[in-house]
Amino acid sequence: MIDHYRRILDDRVRVLAFERAIAAVVRPGDVVLDLGCALGNFSVFACRSGAARVYAVEAEPAIEVARRVIADNGCADRVRFLRGRSTELEPPERARVVIFEDFVTSLLSPGVVRTLRDAATRWLEPGGVLLPGRARLWLAPVEDPVAYADLDRFAAAGHRAYGLDVSATRPPAFARAYGRFLEAGCLLTAPLAAGQVDLKTVEQAALRVSSRATAVRSAAVHGLALWFELDLGGEWLGTGPLTPRTAWAQVFLPLAAPLVVDRGDELEVACEAAPFADDLVWQWSVAARGQRAEGSNLDSFALDGAALGRWDPDHVPEPDPGLELDRAILEAVDGERSLEQIADAVRDHCTGRLAEPGALERRVLALVGGPRR
């Protein structure tokens, strides 16, 4: 995990853009929330800009490294660490500036929307600044033979491997949205505006775009690419193939069959995303010259009729012994028992489950989440 955070820290385009934005937005005496502080560099930037207090919120163990980074940079006296998810914590006070950049490749997901809505309603003071405050989405048909060949890796062998017919694995491989770093030369049309999002008031992770564009060269359309830009106080930080690379990849939506187009052809492009539990259901299509190719990731959820039936509001789920144990653990949390005492209090509920030494203790720690600071 630390290597992941260090790679993100090494993203100079992203980090320097946020540093400039923080310096422009944070005023002396401000209260700042660094939401998902990772290694703490944004908290340090806020302190250097004059923040009186910074609340550094992080659910991952990296918060302990952030604690040392912030102390090593002389900001420990102004940064208070809160371990956990912001949606589950009680804000000590409201912040004038909330910094959040834990966006997914498609910008939004149901989880990201919940975090943003909670930050705007419970953590941010009225009239406060959410950084970034806006985002723009862009879409374009792309030619990417390398990515396509990787997805269709068994095609040359007639969809056979080790003497097996593996053709059944191809449809689900193409029924997915992938993260991929694309070059500018992959684009087959000018980027299409796919929407603008007010991150302070966004209610749902959803997208719907239908547009026409002209092919700039003859090529095979292998899929669609989607990316976003963040408004950092008037400076737009791009994450697409036309701007310097950041830690964010683009979304690659492959077509099961490439669509061949000529320069000057008019392409009809459509893309839609809608929330499904904590995931996004994607549908996409490209049409040109009387042909149409499309894709959807709905099949990748692999839900049969029985599974879908569980989403029926009238469905009554069967009791799960694991849930009973989790409920017992939560009921044992009373603000007085230690973790060891909680484990002892629920040990009788195990009845053969978690028999491995230390398994119950690990379950208690995972569920309760350890100490909050």
TORNUBA-985982 format. One record per residue (C-alpha): residue number from 1; residue in three letters; x, y, z. Coordinates in Angstrom, 2 decimals. Layout:
{nr NUM	rest ALA	xx X	yy Y	zz Z}
...
END
This chain:
{nr 1	rest MET	xx 0.00	yy 0.00	zz 0.00}
{nr 2	rest ILE	xx 2.80	yy 2.45	zz 0.84}
{nr 3	rest ASP	xx 4.24	yy 1.95	zz -2.65}
{nr 4	rest HIS	xx 0.87	yy 2.95	zz -4.11}
{nr 5	rest TYR	xx 0.84	yy 6.18	zz -2.11}
{nr 6	rest ARG	xx 4.45	yy 6.93	zz -3.03}
{nr 7	rest ARG	xx 3.65	yy 6.55	zz -6.73}
{nr 8	rest ILE	xx 0.75	yy 8.98	zz -6.32}
{nr 9	rest LEU	xx 3.04	yy 11.37	zz -4.45}
{nr 10	rest ASP	xx 5.43	yy 11.18	zz -7.40}
{nr 11	rest ASP	xx 2.68	yy 12.48	zz -9.73}
{nr 12	rest ARG	xx 4.14	yy 15.97	zz -10.07}
{nr 13	rest VAL	xx 1.43	yy 17.23	zz -12.43}
{nr 14	rest ARG	xx -1.33	yy 16.44	zz -9.94}
{nr 15	rest VAL	xx 0.53	yy 17.34	zz -6.74}
{nr 16	rest LEU	xx 1.82	yy 20.70	zz -7.99}
{nr 17	rest ALA	xx -1.60	yy 21.65	zz -9.37}
{nr 18	rest PHE	xx -3.19	yy 20.96	zz -5.98}
{nr 19	rest GLU	xx -0.37	yy 22.79	zz -4.18}
{nr 20	rest ARG	xx -1.04	yy 25.92	zz -6.27}
{nr 21	rest ALA	xx -4.78	yy 25.63	zz -5.70}
{nr 22	rest ILE	xx -4.38	yy 25.16	zz -1.93}
{nr 23	rest ALA	xx -2.09	yy 28.21	zz -1.75}
{nr 24	rest ALA	xx -4.70	yy 30.27	zz -3.63}
{nr 25	rest VAL	xx -7.71	yy 29.13	zz -1.58}
{nr 26	rest VAL	xx -6.54	yy 28.66	zz 2.03}
{nr 27	rest ARG	xx -6.38	yy 31.87	zz 4.05}
{nr 28	rest PRO	xx -4.54	yy 32.54	zz 7.33}
{nr 29	rest GLY	xx -6.58	yy 31.22	zz 10.25}
{nr 30	rest ASP	xx -8.67	yy 28.81	zz 8.15}
{nr 31	rest VAL	xx -9.90	yy 25.42	zz 9.31}
{nr 32	rest VAL	xx -9.17	yy 22.85	zz 6.61}
{nr 33	rest LEU	xx -10.29	yy 19.27	zz 6.09}
{nr 34	rest ASP	xx -7.86	yy 17.04	zz 4.18}
{nr 35	rest LEU	xx -10.28	yy 14.27	zz 3.24}
{nr 36	rest GLY	xx -8.32	yy 11.09	zz 2.51}
{nr 37	rest CYS	xx -4.99	yy 12.58	zz 3.55}
{nr 38	rest ALA	xx -2.85	yy 9.62	zz 2.36}
{nr 39	rest LEU	xx 0.76	yy 10.66	zz 3.13}
{nr 40	rest GLY	xx -0.24	yy 14.10	zz 4.41}
{nr 41	rest ASN	xx 1.34	yy 16.37	zz 1.80}
{nr 42	rest PHE	xx -1.86	yy 18.36	zz 1.21}
{nr 43	rest SER	xx -2.14	yy 18.94	zz 4.97}
{nr 44	rest VAL	xx 1.39	yy 20.37	zz 4.95}
{nr 45	rest PHE	xx 0.50	yy 22.61	zz 1.99}
{nr 46	rest ALA	xx -2.54	yy 23.90	zz 3.90}
{nr 47	rest CYS	xx -0.42	yy 24.69	zz 6.96}
{nr 48	rest ARG	xx 2.12	yy 26.51	zz 4.81}
{nr 49	rest SER	xx -0.74	yy 28.60	zz 3.45}
{nr 50	rest GLY	xx -1.69	yy 29.72	zz 6.96}
{nr 51	rest ALA	xx -4.31	yy 27.22	zz 8.11}
{nr 52	rest ALA	xx -4.88	yy 27.39	zz 11.85}
{nr 53	rest ARG	xx -6.10	yy 23.79	zz 12.05}
{nr 54	rest VAL	xx -6.14	yy 20.91	zz 9.60}
{nr 55	rest TYR	xx -8.15	yy 17.75	zz 10.15}
{nr 56	rest ALA	xx -6.42	yy 14.91	zz 8.30}
{nr 57	rest VAL	xx -8.91	yy 12.08	zz 7.76}
{nr 58	rest GLU	xx -7.74	yy 8.69	zz 6.52}
{nr 59	rest ALA	xx -9.15	yy 5.19	zz 6.92}
{nr 60	rest GLU	xx -6.01	yy 3.33	zz 5.80}
{nr 61	rest PRO	xx -2.94	yy 2.52	zz 7.93}
{nr 62	rest ALA	xx -1.00	yy 5.05	zz 5.82}
{nr 63	rest ILE	xx -2.26	yy 7.63	zz 8.32}
{nr 64	rest GLU	xx 0.56	yy 6.57	zz 10.63}
{nr 65	rest VAL	xx 3.11	yy 7.42	zz 7.93}
{nr 66	rest ALA	xx 1.30	yy 10.72	zz 7.33}
{nr 67	rest ARG	xx 1.64	yy 11.48	zz 11.03}
{nr 68	rest ARG	xx 5.44	yy 11.21	zz 10.72}
{nr 69	rest VAL	xx 5.60	yy 13.12	zz 7.43}
{nr 70	rest ILE	xx 3.63	yy 16.01	zz 8.90}
{nr 71	rest ALA	xx 5.74	yy 16.06	zz 12.07}
{nr 72	rest ASP	xx 8.95	yy 15.99	zz 10.00}
{nr 73	rest ASN	xx 7.70	yy 19.07	zz 8.15}
{nr 74	rest GLY	xx 6.97	yy 21.04	zz 11.30}
{nr 75	rest CYS	xx 3.18	yy 20.96	zz 11.15}
{nr 76	rest ALA	xx 2.27	yy 18.50	zz 13.91}
{nr 77	rest ASP	xx 0.97	yy 21.25	zz 16.20}
{nr 78	rest ARG	xx -1.72	yy 22.27	zz 13.70}
{nr 79	rest VAL	xx -2.84	yy 18.91	zz 12.29}
{nr 80	rest ARG	xx -5.29	yy 16.64	zz 14.05}
{nr 81	rest PHE	xx -5.59	yy 13.11	zz 12.71}
{nr 82	rest LEU	xx -8.94	yy 11.31	zz 12.48}
{nr 83	rest ARG	xx -8.70	yy 7.60	zz 11.65}
{nr 84	rest GLY	xx -11.71	yy 6.24	zz 9.77}
{nr 85	rest ARG	xx -14.15	yy 7.08	zz 7.01}
{nr 86	rest SER	xx -15.39	yy 10.64	zz 7.05}
{nr 87	rest THR	xx -18.97	yy 9.46	zz 6.60}
{nr 88	rest GLU	xx -18.69	yy 7.56	zz 9.90}
{nr 89	rest LEU	xx -16.88	yy 10.22	zz 11.93}
{nr 90	rest GLU	xx -18.31	yy 13.19	zz 13.81}
{nr 91	rest PRO	xx -16.78	yy 16.48	zz 12.59}
{nr 92	rest PRO	xx -15.06	yy 18.30	zz 15.46}
{nr 93	rest GLU	xx -15.96	yy 21.55	zz 13.70}
{nr 94	rest ARG	xx -16.83	yy 22.72	zz 10.20}
{nr 95	rest ALA	xx -14.05	yy 23.61	zz 7.78}
{nr 96	rest ARG	xx -13.87	yy 26.60	zz 5.46}
{nr 97	rest VAL	xx -11.92	yy 24.48	zz 2.94}
{nr 98	rest VAL	xx -12.40	yy 20.79	zz 2.21}
{nr 99	rest ILE	xx -9.77	yy 19.13	zz 0.00}
{nr 100	rest PHE	xx -10.76	yy 15.89	zz -1.72}
{nr 101	rest GLU	xx -9.09	yy 14.18	zz -4.68}
{nr 102	rest ASP	xx -9.81	yy 10.48	zz -4.19}
{nr 103	rest PHE	xx -11.72	yy 10.26	zz -7.47}
{nr 104	rest VAL	xx -12.06	yy 7.02	zz -9.40}
{nr 105	rest THR	xx -11.04	yy 6.71	zz -13.05}
{nr 106	rest SER	xx -14.56	yy 7.61	zz -14.19}
{nr 107	rest LEU	xx -14.56	yy 10.57	zz -11.72}
{nr 108	rest LEU	xx -17.59	yy 9.42	zz -9.74}
{nr 109	rest SER	xx -18.84	yy 6.22	zz -8.16}
{nr 110	rest PRO	xx -21.68	yy 5.73	zz -5.67}
{nr 111	rest GLY	xx -19.12	yy 5.72	zz -2.86}
{nr 112	rest VAL	xx -17.43	yy 8.92	zz -4.05}
{nr 113	rest VAL	xx -20.82	yy 10.65	zz -4.32}
{nr 114	rest ARG	xx -21.72	yy 9.64	zz -0.76}
{nr 115	rest THR	xx -18.41	yy 11.02	zz 0.49}
{nr 116	rest LEU	xx -18.83	yy 14.30	zz -1.38}
{nr 117	rest ARG	xx -22.42	yy 14.80	zz -0.22}
{nr 118	rest ASP	xx -21.47	yy 14.08	zz 3.38}
{nr 119	rest ALA	xx -18.50	yy 16.43	zz 3.17}
{nr 120	rest ALA	xx -20.64	yy 19.24	zz 1.76}
{nr 121	rest THR	xx -23.45	yy 18.85	zz 4.29}
{nr 122	rest ARG	xx -21.63	yy 17.95	zz 7.54}
{nr 123	rest TRP	xx -17.98	yy 19.01	zz 7.24}
{nr 124	rest LEU	xx -18.00	yy 22.17	zz 5.11}
{nr 125	rest GLU	xx -19.17	yy 25.45	zz 6.60}
{nr 126	rest PRO	xx -21.85	yy 27.42	zz 4.71}
{nr 127	rest GLY	xx -20.19	yy 29.29	zz 1.89}
{nr 128	rest GLY	xx -17.04	yy 27.22	zz 2.27}
{nr 129	rest VAL	xx -14.80	yy 25.97	zz -0.54}
{nr 130	rest LEU	xx -14.71	yy 22.41	zz -1.83}
{nr 131	rest LEU	xx -11.47	yy 21.81	zz -3.71}
{nr 132	rest PRO	xx -11.98	yy 20.91	zz -6.50}
{nr 133	rest GLY	xx -15.46	yy 22.34	zz -6.90}
{nr 134	rest ARG	xx -16.26	yy 21.34	zz -10.47}
{nr 135	rest ALA	xx -15.32	yy 18.73	zz -13.02}
{nr 136	rest ARG	xx -15.78	yy 18.21	zz -16.75}
{nr 137	rest LEU	xx -16.09	yy 14.87	zz -18.53}
{nr 138	rest TRP	xx -14.84	yy 14.13	zz -22.05}
{nr 139	rest LEU	xx -15.45	yy 11.24	zz -24.43}
{nr 140	rest ALA	xx -13.90	yy 10.12	zz -27.73}
{nr 141	rest PRO	xx -13.79	yy 7.07	zz -30.02}
{nr 142	rest VAL	xx -10.32	yy 5.55	zz -30.00}
{nr 143	rest GLU	xx -8.11	yy 3.19	zz -31.94}
{nr 144	rest ASP	xx -5.98	yy 1.12	zz -29.57}
{nr 145	rest PRO	xx -4.73	yy -2.09	zz -31.23}
{nr 146	rest VAL	xx -2.43	yy -2.92	zz -28.34}
{nr 147	rest ALA	xx -5.21	yy -2.89	zz -25.74}
{nr 148	rest TYR	xx -7.53	yy -4.70	zz -28.13}
{nr 149	rest ALA	xx -5.01	yy -7.45	zz -28.88}
{nr 150	rest ASP	xx -4.46	yy -7.93	zz -25.18}
{nr 151	rest LEU	xx -8.21	yy -8.34	zz -24.59}
{nr 152	rest ASP	xx -8.56	yy -10.66	zz -27.58}
{nr 153	rest ARG	xx -5.41	yy -12.64	zz -26.77}
{nr 154	rest PHE	xx -6.79	yy -16.05	zz -27.81}
{nr 155	rest ALA	xx -8.19	yy -14.90	zz -31.17}
{nr 156	rest ALA	xx -5.13	yy -15.95	zz -33.21}
{nr 157	rest ALA	xx -5.43	yy -19.48	zz -31.83}
{nr 158	rest GLY	xx -9.11	yy -19.75	zz -32.71}
{nr 159	rest HIS	xx -10.07	yy -19.09	zz -29.08}
{nr 160	rest ARG	xx -8.37	yy -22.27	zz -27.96}
{nr 161	rest ALA	xx -5.75	yy -22.74	zz -25.25}
{nr 162	rest TYR	xx -4.14	yy -25.95	zz -23.96}
{nr 163	rest GLY	xx -6.52	yy -27.94	zz -26.13}
{nr 164	rest LEU	xx -9.54	yy -26.21	zz -24.59}
{nr 165	rest ASP	xx -12.25	yy -24.19	zz -26.26}
{nr 166	rest VAL	xx -12.12	yy -20.89	zz -24.32}
{nr 167	rest SER	xx -14.43	yy -18.88	zz -26.60}
{nr 168	rest ALA	xx -16.89	yy -18.47	zz -23.70}
{nr 169	rest THR	xx -14.35	yy -16.24	zz -21.94}
{nr 170	rest ARG	xx -14.34	yy -13.62	zz -24.70}
{nr 171	rest PRO	xx -17.76	yy -11.93	zz -24.21}
{nr 172	rest PRO	xx -17.24	yy -11.16	zz -20.51}
{nr 173	rest ALA	xx -13.72	yy -9.88	zz -21.23}
{nr 174	rest PHE	xx -15.22	yy -7.23	zz -23.51}
{nr 175	rest ALA	xx -18.11	yy -6.51	zz -21.16}
{nr 176	rest ARG	xx -16.04	yy -4.35	zz -18.83}
{nr 177	rest ALA	xx -14.78	yy -0.82	zz -18.36}
{nr 178	rest TYR	xx -10.99	yy -0.74	zz -18.11}
{nr 179	rest GLY	xx -8.51	yy 1.79	zz -16.84}
{nr 180	rest ARG	xx -5.90	yy 2.53	zz -19.51}
{nr 181	rest PHE	xx -3.36	yy 5.23	zz -20.30}
{nr 182	rest LEU	xx -3.97	yy 6.29	zz -23.90}
{nr 183	rest GLU	xx -1.82	yy 8.39	zz -26.20}
{nr 184	rest ALA	xx -3.17	yy 11.43	zz -28.02}
{nr 185	rest GLY	xx -2.74	yy 9.62	zz -31.32}
{nr 186	rest CYS	xx -5.39	yy 7.08	zz -30.29}
{nr 187	rest LEU	xx -8.21	yy 9.63	zz -30.61}
{nr 188	rest LEU	xx -10.26	yy 9.33	zz -33.79}
{nr 189	rest THR	xx -12.34	yy 12.49	zz -33.33}
{nr 190	rest ALA	xx -12.09	yy 15.72	zz -31.40}
{nr 191	rest PRO	xx -13.02	yy 15.18	zz -27.73}
{nr 192	rest LEU	xx -16.75	yy 15.31	zz -27.08}
{nr 193	rest ALA	xx -18.09	yy 17.19	zz -24.05}
{nr 194	rest ALA	xx -19.77	yy 14.58	zz -21.87}
{nr 195	rest GLY	xx -20.97	yy 16.82	zz -19.06}
{nr 196	rest GLN	xx -20.01	yy 19.19	zz -16.26}
{nr 197	rest VAL	xx -20.43	yy 18.26	zz -12.60}
{nr 198	rest ASP	xx -20.83	yy 20.52	zz -9.57}
{nr 199	rest LEU	xx -19.01	yy 18.37	zz -7.03}
{nr 200	rest LYS	xx -20.51	yy 20.31	zz -4.13}
{nr 201	rest THR	xx -24.09	yy 19.40	zz -5.02}
{nr 202	rest VAL	xx -23.77	yy 16.16	zz -7.02}
{nr 203	rest GLU	xx -26.51	yy 13.68	zz -6.10}
{nr 204	rest GLN	xx -25.77	yy 10.62	zz -8.22}
{nr 205	rest ALA	xx -22.97	yy 8.91	zz -10.10}
{nr 206	rest ALA	xx -24.61	yy 8.94	zz -13.50}
{nr 207	rest LEU	xx -23.73	yy 9.87	zz -17.06}
{nr 208	rest ARG	xx -25.64	yy 10.09	zz -20.32}
{nr 209	rest VAL	xx -24.18	yy 11.47	zz -23.52}
{nr 210	rest SER	xx -25.14	yy 11.11	zz -27.17}
{nr 211	rest SER	xx -23.23	yy 13.05	zz -29.77}
{nr 212	rest ARG	xx -21.91	yy 13.14	zz -33.32}
{nr 213	rest ALA	xx -18.31	yy 13.63	zz -34.39}
{nr 214	rest THR	xx -16.22	yy 13.43	zz -37.54}
{nr 215	rest ALA	xx -13.42	yy 10.87	zz -37.92}
{nr 216	rest VAL	xx -10.05	yy 12.60	zz -38.40}
{nr 217	rest ARG	xx -8.49	yy 9.57	zz -40.14}
{nr 218	rest SER	xx -9.31	yy 6.13	zz -41.49}
{nr 219	rest ALA	xx -8.99	yy 3.58	zz -38.73}
{nr 220	rest ALA	xx -10.63	yy 0.81	zz -36.71}
{nr 221	rest VAL	xx -12.66	yy 2.02	zz -33.74}
{nr 222	rest HIS	xx -11.73	yy -0.29	zz -30.88}
{nr 223	rest GLY	xx -13.78	yy 1.46	zz -28.23}
{nr 224	rest LEU	xx -14.49	yy 4.69	zz -26.39}
{nr 225	rest ALA	xx -12.31	yy 6.60	zz -23.96}
{nr 226	rest LEU	xx -13.68	yy 8.70	zz -21.10}
{nr 227	rest TRP	xx -11.70	yy 11.07	zz -18.89}
{nr 228	rest PHE	xx -12.22	yy 14.10	zz -16.65}
{nr 229	rest GLU	xx -10.81	yy 17.51	zz -15.75}
{nr 230	rest LEU	xx -10.84	yy 19.09	zz -12.29}
{nr 231	rest ASP	xx -11.35	yy 22.79	zz -11.65}
{nr 232	rest LEU	xx -8.67	yy 23.82	zz -9.16}
{nr 233	rest GLY	xx -9.62	yy 27.42	zz -8.53}
{nr 234	rest GLY	xx -9.67	yy 28.37	zz -12.19}
{nr 235	rest GLU	xx -6.85	yy 26.06	zz -13.30}
{nr 236	rest TRP	xx -8.11	yy 22.91	zz -14.99}
{nr 237	rest LEU	xx -6.20	yy 19.73	zz -14.20}
{nr 238	rest GLY	xx -6.69	yy 17.30	zz -17.07}
{nr 239	rest THR	xx -6.49	yy 13.52	zz -16.82}
{nr 240	rest GLY	xx -6.90	yy 12.67	zz -20.49}
{nr 241	rest PRO	xx -4.62	yy 11.75	zz -23.39}
{nr 242	rest LEU	xx -4.21	yy 15.38	zz -24.53}
{nr 243	rest THR	xx -2.60	yy 16.64	zz -21.31}
{nr 244	rest PRO	xx 0.43	yy 15.53	zz -19.27}
{nr 245	rest ARG	xx -0.11	yy 12.13	zz -17.66}
{nr 246	rest THR	xx -1.35	yy 11.95	zz -14.07}
{nr 247	rest ALA	xx -1.99	yy 9.04	zz -11.72}
{nr 248	rest TRP	xx -5.51	yy 8.82	zz -13.15}
{nr 249	rest ALA	xx -5.91	yy 6.62	zz -16.21}
{nr 250	rest GLN	xx -8.72	yy 6.96	zz -18.72}
{nr 251	rest VAL	xx -11.77	yy 4.68	zz -18.88}
{nr 252	rest PHE	xx -11.53	yy 2.37	zz -21.91}
{nr 253	rest LEU	xx -14.85	yy 0.91	zz -23.06}
{nr 254	rest PRO	xx -14.08	yy -1.78	zz -25.67}
{nr 255	rest LEU	xx -16.25	yy -2.83	zz -28.60}
{nr 256	rest ALA	xx -16.66	yy -6.57	zz -29.10}
{nr 257	rest ALA	xx -16.07	yy -6.05	zz -32.83}
{nr 258	rest PRO	xx -14.01	yy -3.14	zz -34.21}
{nr 259	rest LEU	xx -15.85	yy -0.67	zz -36.40}
{nr 260	rest VAL	xx -13.89	yy 0.40	zz -39.53}
{nr 261	rest VAL	xx -14.32	yy 4.07	zz -40.49}
{nr 262	rest ASP	xx -12.85	yy 6.41	zz -43.10}
{nr 263	rest ARG	xx -11.61	yy 9.92	zz -42.63}
{nr 264	rest GLY	xx -14.55	yy 12.33	zz -42.76}
{nr 265	rest ASP	xx -17.12	yy 9.74	zz -41.70}
{nr 266	rest GLU	xx -19.72	yy 10.94	zz -39.22}
{nr 267	rest LEU	xx -19.78	yy 8.84	zz -36.06}
{nr 268	rest GLU	xx -22.70	yy 8.58	zz -33.67}
{nr 269	rest VAL	xx -21.36	yy 8.07	zz -30.16}
{nr 270	rest ALA	xx -23.36	yy 7.22	zz -27.05}
{nr 271	rest CYS	xx -22.37	yy 6.39	zz -23.50}
{nr 272	rest GLU	xx -24.43	yy 5.92	zz -20.36}
{nr 273	rest ALA	xx -23.59	yy 5.00	zz -16.78}
{nr 274	rest ALA	xx -25.94	yy 4.44	zz -13.84}
{nr 275	rest PRO	xx -25.37	yy 3.28	zz -10.26}
{nr 276	rest PHE	xx -26.04	yy -0.32	zz -9.29}
{nr 277	rest ALA	xx -25.36	yy -0.84	zz -5.56}
{nr 278	rest ASP	xx -21.74	yy 0.35	zz -5.17}
{nr 279	rest ASP	xx -20.87	yy -0.21	zz -8.84}
{nr 280	rest LEU	xx -21.67	yy 1.47	zz -12.13}
{nr 281	rest VAL	xx -23.52	yy -0.15	zz -15.03}
{nr 282	rest TRP	xx -22.09	yy 1.06	zz -18.34}
{nr 283	rest GLN	xx -23.56	yy 0.96	zz -21.84}
{nr 284	rest TRP	xx -21.78	yy 2.37	zz -24.88}
{nr 285	rest SER	xx -22.06	yy 2.34	zz -28.67}
{nr 286	rest VAL	xx -20.54	yy 3.70	zz -31.87}
{nr 287	rest ALA	xx -22.35	yy 3.84	zz -35.23}
{nr 288	rest ALA	xx -20.99	yy 4.82	zz -38.65}
{nr 289	rest ARG	xx -21.54	yy 3.97	zz -42.31}
{nr 290	rest GLY	xx -24.69	yy 2.03	zz -41.52}
{nr 291	rest GLN	xx -22.94	yy -0.17	zz -38.97}
{nr 292	rest ARG	xx -23.25	yy -0.18	zz -35.21}
{nr 293	rest ALA	xx -21.10	yy -1.70	zz -32.45}
{nr 294	rest GLU	xx -21.95	yy -1.56	zz -28.77}
{nr 295	rest GLY	xx -21.01	yy -2.85	zz -25.37}
{nr 296	rest SER	xx -22.26	yy -3.14	zz -21.80}
{nr 297	rest ASN	xx -20.73	yy -4.29	zz -18.56}
{nr 298	rest LEU	xx -24.03	yy -5.58	zz -17.17}
{nr 299	rest ASP	xx -23.07	yy -9.15	zz -18.04}
{nr 300	rest SER	xx -19.90	yy -8.82	zz -15.98}
{nr 301	rest PHE	xx -21.99	yy -8.70	zz -12.80}
{nr 302	rest ALA	xx -22.90	yy -12.36	zz -13.45}
{nr 303	rest LEU	xx -26.20	yy -12.08	zz -11.60}
{nr 304	rest ASP	xx -28.66	yy -14.88	zz -12.14}
{nr 305	rest GLY	xx -32.39	yy -14.59	zz -11.53}
{nr 306	rest ALA	xx -32.07	yy -15.71	zz -7.91}
{nr 307	rest ALA	xx -29.41	yy -13.10	zz -7.20}
{nr 308	rest LEU	xx -31.44	yy -10.34	zz -8.81}
{nr 309	rest GLY	xx -34.40	yy -11.45	zz -6.71}
{nr 310	rest ARG	xx -32.53	yy -10.39	zz -3.59}
{nr 311	rest TRP	xx -32.91	yy -6.78	zz -4.72}
{nr 312	rest ASP	xx -36.68	yy -7.12	zz -4.47}
{nr 313	rest PRO	xx -37.75	yy -4.95	zz -1.51}
{nr 314	rest ASP	xx -40.14	yy -7.74	zz -0.44}
{nr 315	rest HIS	xx -37.37	yy -10.36	zz -0.37}
{nr 316	rest VAL	xx -36.70	yy -11.77	zz 3.12}
{nr 317	rest PRO	xx -33.03	yy -12.87	zz 3.43}
{nr 318	rest GLU	xx -32.06	yy -16.01	zz 5.31}
{nr 319	rest PRO	xx -30.20	yy -15.55	zz 8.62}
{nr 320	rest ASP	xx -26.43	yy -15.62	zz 8.20}
{nr 321	rest PRO	xx -24.30	yy -16.90	zz 11.14}
{nr 322	rest GLY	xx -21.57	yy -14.47	zz 10.13}
{nr 323	rest LEU	xx -23.94	yy -11.55	zz 10.45}
{nr 324	rest GLU	xx -25.05	yy -12.77	zz 13.86}
{nr 325	rest LEU	xx -21.44	yy -12.74	zz 15.01}
{nr 326	rest ASP	xx -20.88	yy -9.26	zz 13.61}
{nr 327	rest ARG	xx -24.00	yy -8.02	zz 15.35}
{nr 328	rest ALA	xx -22.76	yy -9.48	zz 18.65}
{nr 329	rest ILE	xx -19.43	yy -7.71	zz 18.20}
{nr 330	rest LEU	xx -21.11	yy -4.38	zz 17.53}
{nr 331	rest GLU	xx -23.43	yy -4.79	zz 20.51}
{nr 332	rest ALA	xx -20.39	yy -5.42	zz 22.72}
{nr 333	rest VAL	xx -18.94	yy -2.03	zz 21.80}
{nr 334	rest ASP	xx -20.06	yy 0.13	zz 24.71}
{nr 335	rest GLY	xx -17.25	yy 2.64	zz 25.10}
{nr 336	rest GLU	xx -15.83	yy 0.79	zz 28.10}
{nr 337	rest ARG	xx -14.72	yy -2.64	zz 26.86}
{nr 338	rest SER	xx -11.28	yy -3.03	zz 25.33}
{nr 339	rest LEU	xx -10.81	yy -4.97	zz 22.08}
{nr 340	rest GLU	xx -9.74	yy -8.03	zz 24.06}
{nr 341	rest GLN	xx -12.81	yy -7.76	zz 26.28}
{nr 342	rest ILE	xx -15.06	yy -7.43	zz 23.23}
{nr 343	rest ALA	xx -13.54	yy -10.60	zz 21.75}
{nr 344	rest ASP	xx -14.04	yy -12.46	zz 25.05}
{nr 345	rest ALA	xx -17.65	yy -11.25	zz 25.25}
{nr 346	rest VAL	xx -18.59	yy -12.73	zz 21.86}
{nr 347	rest ARG	xx -16.43	yy -15.87	zz 21.89}
{nr 348	rest ASP	xx -19.44	yy -18.06	zz 22.65}
{nr 349	rest HIS	xx -21.07	yy -16.88	zz 19.41}
{nr 350	rest CYS	xx -18.30	yy -18.46	zz 17.32}
{nr 351	rest THR	xx -19.56	yy -22.07	zz 17.70}
{nr 352	rest GLY	xx -16.89	yy -23.48	zz 15.43}
{nr 353	rest ARG	xx -16.45	yy -20.37	zz 13.29}
{nr 354	rest LEU	xx -13.16	yy -18.51	zz 13.41}
{nr 355	rest ALA	xx -11.57	yy -21.42	zz 15.25}
{nr 356	rest GLU	xx -8.09	yy -20.52	zz 14.03}
{nr 357	rest PRO	xx -6.08	yy -18.80	zz 16.80}
{nr 358	rest GLY	xx -6.33	yy -15.03	zz 16.44}
{nr 359	rest ALA	xx -9.13	yy -15.20	zz 13.84}
{nr 360	rest LEU	xx -11.77	yy -13.78	zz 16.19}
{nr 361	rest GLU	xx -9.46	yy -10.98	zz 17.28}
{nr 362	rest ARG	xx -8.76	yy -10.08	zz 13.65}
{nr 363	rest ARG	xx -12.50	yy -10.05	zz 12.95}
{nr 364	rest VAL	xx -13.15	yy -7.72	zz 15.89}
{nr 365	rest LEU	xx -10.38	yy -5.38	zz 14.77}
{nr 366	rest ALA	xx -11.61	yy -5.36	zz 11.16}
{nr 367	rest LEU	xx -15.20	yy -4.64	zz 12.13}
{nr 368	rest VAL	xx -14.62	yy -2.11	zz 14.89}
{nr 369	rest GLY	xx -11.76	yy -0.50	zz 13.00}
{nr 370	rest GLY	xx -9.28	yy -0.04	zz 15.81}
{nr 371	rest PRO	xx -8.65	yy 3.20	zz 17.71}
{nr 372	rest ARG	xx -9.94	yy 6.54	zz 16.36}
{nr 373	rest ARG	xx -7.71	yy 9.51	zz 16.91}
END
